[in-house]
Amino acid sequence: MNRVLNRRKVGLVVTSLLVLSVSGCSYGRQLATLKRLGDNQKEIERYVAAQEKGFYKLSDDLKNERLQIGLSKKEIISLYGHPVLSRRLEDNPLFKEELLYRLPTEYFRTSRIYLYFDIEDKLVKWKYDPSL
């Protein structure tokens, strides 16, 4: 009888330890997931800040007539960062590509700057669309 009780106690202890270790792993995974999300949030905030900085610099260069026609797409991206949107203009014989710069978190209430590039990836035109 004592052996049966001792076996049950040992079985209960082993089962309890297994449950605790599995739930501990789960908790550790949840903490790791939360940490990754926090790190991703910081990356997103840095990206948005860089996008805003590039937009304000481009906007200021336009207003002060410092944006130069003939700059390459690579130079534009180096100066102002990546655009919010880039699209090819397949049916347009004058422009190969259009880049859109605007504040990244504003969709309708922000000014927009469109940059147009020719087949040699040179800036040939820009358009400033003020906020609504």
Helices and strands as residue ranges (DSSP letters): H 2-63, H 73-80, E 85-88, E 97-101, E 112-117, E 123-129
